[in-house]
Amino acid sequence: MPATVLSPDFVNNYLDSHLGERQVNKIQHGFPSPRFWNETSVPLDEIAEDRIHLREAHGTSPVFLYVGVPYCIQTDPGKCGYCLFPVEEFQGNAALENYYGYVEREAEMYREQMQGSVLAGAYFGGGTSNLYKGPVYHRLMDMVRRLFPEISEQADLTLEGIPQLFSREKMQAISDSGMNRISMGVQQVNERLNSFSGRKQTTKHVIQSLEWARELGLSANVDLIFGWPQQTVDTMLEDLETLVSWDVYDITHYELNVGGPTDFALNRFHELPSTLANLEMYRAGRDFLLDRGYRQLSTYNFRRPGDPAAHDFREGYTTRFDHLDTLGLGYAAITFFGNPALASGRSWSFINQRNLAQYKAAVDNGRFPVERGYRHTSEDWLMMLLFRSLISTEIDRTQYAAAFGLDIYDKFATVWDALAERGYARITPERITLTGDGPFYAPMISALISEERYRELREEAARRKKESVRPAAASRSGQ
């Protein structure tokens, strides 16, 4: 695999021109961006064979499971003012339970190829997964156990939800089902700022949900967003101080992504803090949490030791380097499958149908409800893993050398050196670690190291488009 040559001048000019731009965090989708996922025929049989071969070669095959829900409650403005994910407006419990029946049928399609795999963790997301009524959480975990009879003792089984939809009865059902963690998208504790999203949560909802979780032995994560309209460093720190005073051990503190036809992008853009203000918020929030005993586990995740209910869960990336296998079930769910040991072109990313009717139609016809995907070259899969390592803020050079036969430092030496000179990275013979403001700039760093490959992908896309136009033009001229 040849070295990627980015000249020092190019790297430094890129950094100088992008440090002042708003960060857009797309690295959790890995590499490349889903806009390049143009394979409409994803060979699930081939992937199943590779899963089996890897399981036989390695003895174990850990899989992370994601189960999605399409529905969210209606807000004004829509989609909470900022959300960029595909969702459907909640139409009532009957529609939700009907949808879940399709998820069970999709899971059954994967049952044979998952035999012998170990469930390393599961995340029930959305949409809004705590829209379900109590008995459905037992059905969800029954489905998981059918698919994965072996579940790791350290598996973190997380249900995502919003505070106002939890009840003690629902939380009890979540705990009794075997799930062991909740993740709450609070976004803003400050009720005035939260009201911009159209959501009706109150501080009381958040406190009560945390109390129920603690009482029932569930670990609890709280998501907060910085860079919110009209937010200041002081209001942000007040929210963090409140969470610390409530004894929240696990806090995800991430920057607002702004884009698309959302209310925040169209009507509140002028109220957003500047890019430099966002950087100040990141620094202030990070320092505040570190000073209070939290550890930074990833670009945006902070955890304080001592939670009696916690597992070693890392949201958005995996600490296993050699094998990344995430199975996505449900509407718009994403699956990642690959391994450095596989031949080039045998690793995949793919997404399920983002049209609910088409998702259901595929399942009704006995087909995997896959919309489109991307077949990774070995170079692409290295980049995929590198994006994940950037989320974790540490790149283990020995792991990359063992898997790919190269020194990841040498491959992008000009990038790592420029980051180190600016105090954004520390380089040792064993690893490259993002330091200082480096984690804040992880999305920019990922864009920089993938610049050359993205140029190639854009050229390939333009060539394919041009070639597709020629037959159509020839056909018209022959009429």
C-alpha positions as CSV (number, residue, x, y, z in Angstrom):
1,M,0.0,0.0,0.0
2,P,1.8,3.1,-1.2
3,A,2.5,6.1,1.1
4,T,0.1,9.1,0.7
5,V,2.2,12.1,-0.2
6,L,0.9,15.4,1.0
7,S,3.5,18.1,0.9
8,P,4.2,20.1,4.0
9,D,3.1,23.3,2.3
10,F,-0.2,21.7,1.3
11,V,-0.8,20.4,4.8
12,N,0.0,23.7,6.6
13,N,-2.0,25.8,4.1
14,Y,-5.0,23.4,4.6
15,L,-4.8,23.7,8.4
16,D,-4.4,27.5,8.2
17,S,-7.5,27.8,5.9
18,H,-9.7,25.3,7.8
19,L,-9.0,26.0,11.5
20,G,-11.5,28.9,11.4
21,E,-14.2,26.9,9.8
22,R,-17.1,25.3,11.6
23,Q,-16.4,21.6,12.4
24,V,-18.8,19.2,10.7
25,N,-18.6,15.8,12.5
26,K,-19.2,13.1,9.8
27,I,-16.5,10.7,10.9
28,Q,-18.9,8.4,12.8
29,H,-20.1,7.2,9.4
30,G,-16.5,6.2,8.8
31,F,-14.9,6.4,5.4
32,P,-16.0,7.4,2.8
33,S,-19.0,9.6,3.2
34,P,-22.3,7.9,2.4
35,R,-22.7,10.1,-0.6
36,F,-20.2,7.8,-2.3
37,W,-22.1,4.6,-1.3
38,N,-23.4,3.9,-4.8
39,E,-23.5,0.1,-4.9
40,T,-27.2,-0.8,-5.2
41,S,-26.5,-4.5,-5.2
42,V,-24.8,-5.5,-1.9
43,P,-23.7,-9.2,-1.9
44,L,-25.1,-10.4,1.5
45,D,-24.2,-14.0,0.6
46,E,-20.6,-13.1,0.0
47,I,-20.5,-11.1,3.3
48,A,-22.0,-14.1,5.1
49,E,-19.3,-16.4,3.7
50,D,-16.5,-14.0,4.8
51,R,-18.1,-13.7,8.3
52,I,-17.9,-17.5,8.6
53,H,-14.3,-17.7,7.4
54,L,-13.2,-15.0,9.8
55,R,-15.0,-16.7,12.7
56,E,-13.2,-20.0,11.8
57,A,-9.8,-18.2,11.5
58,H,-10.1,-16.1,14.7
59,G,-12.1,-18.5,16.9
60,T,-14.5,-15.7,17.9
61,S,-16.5,-13.1,15.9
62,P,-17.6,-10.2,18.1
63,V,-20.5,-8.2,16.6
64,F,-22.0,-4.9,17.7
65,L,-25.7,-4.6,17.0
66,Y,-27.6,-1.4,16.2
67,V,-31.5,-1.5,16.1
68,G,-33.2,1.6,14.8
69,V,-36.6,3.2,15.2
70,P,-37.9,5.5,12.5
71,Y,-40.3,7.6,14.6
72,C,-40.0,10.8,16.6
73,I,-42.6,12.9,18.3
74,Q,-43.7,16.0,16.4
75,T,-41.9,19.2,17.4
76,D,-42.3,22.8,16.3
77,P,-39.9,23.5,14.7
78,G,-39.7,20.1,13.1
79,K,-37.0,17.5,13.8
80,C,-36.0,19.4,17.0
81,G,-34.8,22.3,14.9
82,Y,-31.4,20.7,14.1
83,C,-31.6,17.0,13.4
84,L,-30.2,15.7,10.1
85,F,-31.1,12.1,10.5
86,P,-34.0,10.5,8.5
87,V,-37.0,10.1,10.7
88,E,-40.8,9.7,10.5
89,E,-43.4,11.5,12.5
90,F,-44.8,9.3,15.3
91,Q,-48.3,8.1,14.3
92,G,-49.2,6.1,17.4
93,N,-48.4,2.8,19.1
94,A,-50.1,0.6,16.5
95,A,-47.8,1.9,13.7
96,L,-44.7,1.5,16.0
97,E,-45.6,-2.2,16.9
98,N,-46.3,-2.9,13.2
99,Y,-42.8,-1.6,12.4
100,Y,-41.2,-3.6,15.1
101,G,-42.6,-6.8,13.6
102,Y,-40.6,-6.0,10.4
103,V,-37.5,-5.6,12.5
104,E,-38.0,-9.1,14.0
105,R,-38.4,-10.5,10.5
106,E,-35.3,-8.8,9.2
107,A,-33.3,-10.1,12.2
108,E,-34.4,-13.6,11.3
109,M,-32.8,-13.2,7.9
110,Y,-29.4,-12.7,9.5
111,R,-29.8,-15.6,12.0
112,E,-27.9,-18.2,10.1
113,Q,-24.9,-16.0,9.3
114,M,-24.6,-14.8,12.9
115,Q,-24.4,-18.4,14.3
116,G,-21.3,-18.6,16.5
117,S,-20.9,-14.8,16.8
118,V,-20.6,-13.2,20.2
119,L,-22.6,-10.0,20.9
120,A,-20.1,-7.4,22.0
121,G,-22.7,-4.7,22.6
122,A,-26.0,-3.3,21.3
123,Y,-27.5,0.1,20.9
124,F,-31.3,0.7,20.4
125,G,-31.4,4.1,18.7
126,G,-33.5,6.0,16.3
127,G,-35.5,8.0,16.0
128,T,-36.7,7.7,19.6
129,S,-36.5,4.2,21.0
130,N,-38.2,4.9,24.3
131,L,-41.5,5.5,22.4
132,Y,-42.1,1.7,22.8
133,K,-44.4,0.5,25.5
134,G,-43.0,-1.6,28.4
135,P,-43.6,-5.2,27.0
136,V,-41.7,-4.4,23.7
137,Y,-38.4,-4.1,25.5
138,H,-38.7,-7.8,26.5
139,R,-39.5,-8.6,22.9
140,L,-36.5,-6.6,21.7
141,M,-34.1,-8.5,24.0
142,D,-35.8,-11.9,23.1
143,M,-35.0,-11.0,19.5
144,V,-31.4,-10.2,20.4
145,R,-30.9,-13.5,22.3
146,R,-32.3,-15.5,19.3
147,L,-29.8,-13.8,17.0
148,F,-26.9,-14.0,19.5
149,P,-27.3,-16.8,22.0
150,E,-23.9,-15.8,23.4
151,I,-23.7,-12.3,24.8
152,S,-20.4,-11.0,26.3
153,E,-20.6,-10.5,30.1
154,Q,-19.2,-7.0,29.4
155,A,-21.7,-6.2,26.6
156,D,-23.3,-2.8,27.0
157,L,-26.9,-2.9,26.0
158,T,-28.0,0.7,25.6
159,L,-31.5,2.1,24.9
160,E,-31.6,5.7,23.7
161,G,-34.4,8.0,24.6
162,I,-35.6,11.5,25.5
163,P,-36.3,12.3,29.2
164,Q,-40.0,13.1,28.9
165,L,-40.9,9.7,27.5
166,F,-39.5,7.7,30.3
167,S,-41.7,6.5,33.2
168,R,-40.8,4.3,36.1
169,E,-42.8,1.4,34.7
170,K,-41.0,1.7,31.3
171,M,-37.6,2.0,33.0
172,Q,-38.4,-1.1,35.1
173,A,-39.3,-3.0,31.9
174,I,-36.0,-1.9,30.3
175,S,-34.0,-3.1,33.3
176,D,-36.0,-6.4,33.6
177,S,-35.5,-7.1,29.8
178,G,-31.7,-7.3,30.3
179,M,-30.7,-3.9,28.9
180,N,-28.2,-2.3,31.2
181,R,-27.8,1.3,30.1
182,I,-29.8,4.3,28.9
183,S,-28.6,7.2,26.9
184,M,-30.6,10.4,27.1
185,G,-30.4,13.1,24.5
186,V,-31.0,16.0,26.9
187,Q,-29.0,18.5,24.6
188,Q,-29.7,21.5,26.9
189,V,-30.6,21.4,30.6
190,N,-31.3,25.1,30.4
191,E,-35.1,25.2,29.7
192,R,-35.0,28.5,27.8
193,L,-32.4,27.3,25.3
194,N,-34.0,23.8,25.1
195,S,-37.3,25.4,24.1
196,F,-35.7,26.5,20.7
197,S,-35.9,22.8,19.7
198,G,-39.6,22.6,20.3
199,R,-39.2,19.7,22.7
200,K,-41.2,19.8,25.9
201,Q,-38.7,18.3,28.4
202,T,-38.2,19.9,31.7
203,T,-35.4,19.7,34.3
204,K,-37.7,17.6,36.4
205,H,-38.0,15.0,33.5
206,V,-34.2,14.7,33.4
207,I,-33.8,14.4,37.2
208,Q,-36.6,11.9,37.5
209,S,-35.2,9.7,34.7
210,L,-31.8,9.6,36.3
211,E,-33.2,8.7,39.7
212,W,-35.2,5.8,38.2
213,A,-32.1,4.6,36.3
214,R,-30.0,4.7,39.5
215,E,-32.7,3.0,41.5
216,L,-33.1,0.1,39.0
217,G,-29.4,-0.5,38.4
218,L,-29.1,1.1,35.0
219,S,-26.0,3.1,34.0
220,A,-27.0,6.4,32.4
221,N,-25.4,8.6,29.8
222,V,-26.5,12.2,29.1
223,D,-25.8,13.9,25.8
224,L,-25.3,17.7,25.8
225,I,-24.7,19.9,22.7
226,F,-22.5,23.0,22.7
227,G,-22.6,25.6,20.0
228,W,-26.4,26.0,20.4
229,P,-28.2,29.1,19.4
230,Q,-27.7,31.9,22.0
231,Q,-25.5,29.7,24.1
232,T,-22.6,31.1,26.0
233,V,-19.7,29.6,27.8
234,D,-21.4,30.4,31.1
235,T,-24.7,28.8,30.3
236,M,-22.9,25.7,29.0
237,L,-20.8,25.4,32.2
238,E,-24.0,25.8,34.3
239,D,-25.5,22.7,32.5
240,L,-22.3,20.7,33.0
241,E,-22.2,21.8,36.7
242,T,-25.8,20.6,37.0
243,L,-25.0,17.2,35.6
244,V,-22.0,16.8,37.8
245,S,-24.1,17.7,40.9
246,W,-26.6,15.1,39.8
247,D,-23.8,12.5,39.9
248,V,-23.9,11.7,36.2
249,Y,-20.8,9.6,35.5
250,D,-21.1,9.5,31.7
251,I,-21.4,12.7,29.7
252,T,-21.2,13.1,25.9
253,H,-20.5,16.7,25.1
254,Y,-20.5,17.4,21.4
255,E,-20.6,20.3,19.0
256,L,-23.8,21.1,17.1
257,N,-23.8,20.1,13.5
258,V,-25.7,22.7,11.4
259,G,-26.9,22.0,7.9
260,G,-29.7,21.0,5.6
261,P,-33.2,22.6,5.6
262,T,-33.3,22.7,9.4
263,D,-34.7,25.5,11.5
264,F,-31.4,26.2,13.1
265,A,-29.7,26.5,9.7
266,L,-32.4,28.5,8.1
267,N,-33.7,30.7,10.9
268,R,-31.2,30.7,13.8
269,F,-27.9,30.7,12.0
270,H,-27.3,34.3,13.1
271,E,-27.8,33.2,16.7
272,L,-25.1,30.5,16.7
273,P,-21.8,31.0,18.5
274,S,-18.9,31.7,16.2
275,T,-16.4,28.9,15.4
276,L,-13.9,30.5,17.8
277,A,-16.6,30.6,20.5
278,N,-17.3,26.9,19.9
279,L,-13.6,26.2,20.4
280,E,-13.7,28.2,23.6
281,M,-16.7,26.1,24.7
282,Y,-14.9,22.9,23.9
283,R,-11.9,23.9,25.9
284,A,-13.9,25.2,28.9
285,G,-16.1,22.1,28.9
286,R,-13.2,19.7,28.6
287,D,-11.2,21.4,31.4
288,F,-14.2,21.6,33.6
289,L,-14.8,17.9,33.4
290,L,-11.2,16.9,33.7
291,D,-10.8,19.0,36.8
292,R,-13.7,17.1,38.3
293,G,-12.2,13.7,37.8
294,Y,-13.7,12.8,34.4
295,R,-11.5,11.1,31.8
296,Q,-11.8,11.9,28.1
297,L,-12.5,8.6,26.4
298,S,-13.1,10.0,22.9
299,T,-13.4,13.3,21.1
300,Y,-16.6,14.1,22.9
301,N,-17.2,11.4,25.6
302,F,-16.2,12.0,29.2
303,R,-16.6,9.4,32.0
304,R,-15.9,9.6,35.7
305,P,-14.7,6.3,37.3
306,G,-16.7,4.7,40.0
307,D,-20.1,4.1,38.4
308,P,-21.2,0.7,39.9
309,A,-23.4,-0.1,36.9
310,A,-21.1,0.9,34.0
311,H,-19.4,-1.3,31.4
312,D,-16.5,-0.3,29.2
313,F,-18.7,1.1,26.5
314,R,-17.3,3.4,23.8
315,E,-20.0,5.1,21.8
316,G,-19.2,5.6,18.1
317,Y,-16.1,3.6,17.9
318,T,-14.6,0.3,18.8
319,T,-11.5,-0.5,20.9
320,R,-11.1,-3.7,18.8
321,F,-8.9,-2.9,15.9
322,D,-8.7,-6.2,14.0
323,H,-12.4,-6.7,13.3
324,L,-15.2,-4.2,12.9
325,D,-18.5,-5.8,12.5
326,T,-21.6,-3.7,13.2
327,L,-25.0,-5.2,12.2
328,G,-27.7,-2.6,11.6
329,L,-31.4,-3.6,11.8
330,G,-34.3,-1.4,10.9
331,Y,-35.1,1.7,8.9
332,A,-32.0,3.6,7.8
333,A,-29.7,1.4,9.9
334,I,-26.1,1.1,8.9
335,T,-23.9,-2.0,8.8
336,F,-20.1,-2.0,8.8
337,F,-18.3,-5.2,8.0
338,G,-14.6,-5.7,7.3
339,N,-11.2,-6.9,8.3
340,P,-7.6,-6.1,7.2
341,A,-7.2,-9.9,6.5
342,L,-9.9,-9.8,3.8
343,A,-9.0,-9.3,0.2
344,S,-9.4,-5.8,-1.2
345,G,-13.1,-5.2,-2.1
346,R,-14.5,-7.7,0.5
347,S,-15.1,-5.1,3.3
348,W,-18.4,-3.2,3.2
349,S,-20.5,-0.4,4.5
350,F,-24.2,-0.3,3.7
351,I,-27.4,1.4,4.7
352,N,-31.0,0.1,4.9
353,Q,-33.8,1.7,3.1
354,R,-34.5,5.3,4.2
355,N,-38.0,5.1,2.8
356,L,-40.2,3.3,5.3
357,A,-42.6,1.8,2.7
358,Q,-39.7,0.5,0.7
359,Y,-38.1,-1.0,3.8
360,K,-41.3,-2.9,4.6
361,A,-41.8,-3.9,1.0
362,A,-38.3,-5.5,0.9
363,V,-39.0,-7.5,4.1
364,D,-42.4,-8.6,2.8
365,N,-40.7,-9.9,-0.3
366,G,-38.1,-11.8,1.7
367,R,-35.2,-9.5,0.7
368,F,-32.7,-7.8,2.9
369,P,-33.9,-4.2,3.0
370,V,-30.6,-2.7,1.9
371,E,-30.7,0.5,-0.1
372,R,-27.1,1.0,-1.1
373,G,-23.5,0.4,0.0
374,Y,-19.8,0.8,-0.5
375,R,-17.3,-1.9,-1.4
376,H,-14.0,-0.9,0.3
377,T,-10.6,-1.3,-1.1
378,S,-7.8,-2.2,1.4
379,E,-6.8,1.5,1.3
380,D,-10.4,2.5,2.0
381,W,-10.6,0.1,4.9
382,L,-7.4,1.5,6.4
383,M,-9.0,4.9,6.2
384,M,-12.2,3.6,7.8
385,L,-10.2,2.3,10.8
386,L,-8.1,5.5,11.0
387,F,-11.3,7.6,11.2
388,R,-12.4,5.4,14.1
389,S,-9.0,5.8,15.8
390,L,-9.3,9.5,15.5
391,I,-12.6,9.4,17.4
392,S,-10.8,7.5,20.2
393,T,-8.0,10.2,20.1
394,E,-5.3,7.5,19.9
395,I,-3.7,5.7,16.9
396,D,-1.8,2.6,17.8
397,R,1.1,2.3,15.3
398,T,1.9,-1.3,16.2
399,Q,-1.6,-2.4,15.4
400,Y,-1.6,-0.8,11.9
401,A,1.9,-2.2,11.2
402,A,0.7,-5.7,12.1
403,A,-2.5,-5.5,10.1
404,F,-1.4,-3.5,7.0
405,G,2.4,-3.9,7.0
406,L,3.1,-0.2,7.2
407,D,3.9,2.5,9.7
408,I,0.8,4.8,9.9
409,Y,3.1,7.6,10.9
410,D,5.2,7.3,7.7
411,K,2.0,7.2,5.5
412,F,0.8,10.6,6.7
413,A,4.1,11.9,8.2
414,T,3.6,15.5,7.0
415,V,0.1,15.6,8.7
416,W,1.2,14.2,12.0
417,D,4.3,16.4,12.1
418,A,2.3,19.6,11.4
419,L,-0.2,18.6,14.1
420,A,2.6,18.0,16.6
421,E,4.2,21.3,15.8
422,R,0.9,23.1,16.5
423,G,0.4,21.1,19.8
424,Y,-2.5,19.0,18.4
425,A,-0.8,15.7,18.5
426,R,1.9,13.8,20.4
427,I,4.0,11.2,18.5
428,T,5.8,8.3,20.1
429,P,7.2,5.1,18.6
430,E,4.0,3.3,19.8
431,R,1.2,5.7,19.1
432,I,0.0,9.0,17.8
433,T,-2.3,10.8,20.3
434,L,-4.5,13.9,19.7
435,T,-3.7,16.5,22.4
436,G,-4.7,20.0,23.3
437,D,-7.3,21.2,20.7
438,G,-6.6,18.1,18.5
439,P,-9.8,16.2,19.5
440,F,-11.9,19.2,18.7
441,Y,-10.4,19.3,15.2
442,A,-10.7,15.5,14.6
443,P,-13.3,16.1,11.8
444,M,-10.9,18.5,10.0
445,I,-8.0,16.1,10.5
446,S,-10.0,13.2,9.1
447,A,-10.8,15.4,6.0
448,L,-7.2,16.3,5.6
449,I,-5.8,12.7,5.7
450,S,-8.5,11.6,3.2
451,E,-8.1,14.5,0.9
452,E,-6.2,12.6,-1.8
453,R,-8.5,9.6,-1.7
454,Y,-11.6,11.8,-1.9
455,R,-10.2,13.5,-4.9
456,E,-9.8,10.1,-6.6
457,L,-13.4,9.1,-5.6
458,R,-14.8,12.4,-7.0
459,E,-12.9,11.8,-10.3
460,E,-14.3,8.2,-10.4
461,A,-17.8,9.5,-9.8
462,A,-17.5,12.1,-12.6
463,R,-16.1,9.5,-15.0
464,R,-19.0,7.1,-14.2
465,K,-21.5,9.9,-14.7
466,K,-20.0,10.8,-18.0
467,E,-20.0,7.2,-19.2
468,S,-23.6,6.8,-18.2
469,V,-24.6,9.9,-20.3
470,R,-22.9,8.6,-23.5
471,P,-25.2,5.6,-24.0
472,A,-28.3,7.7,-23.4
473,A,-27.1,10.3,-25.9
474,A,-26.3,7.6,-28.4
475,S,-29.7,6.1,-28.0
476,R,-31.4,9.4,-28.6
477,S,-29.3,10.1,-31.7
478,G,-30.3,6.8,-33.2
479,Q,-34.0,7.4,-32.8
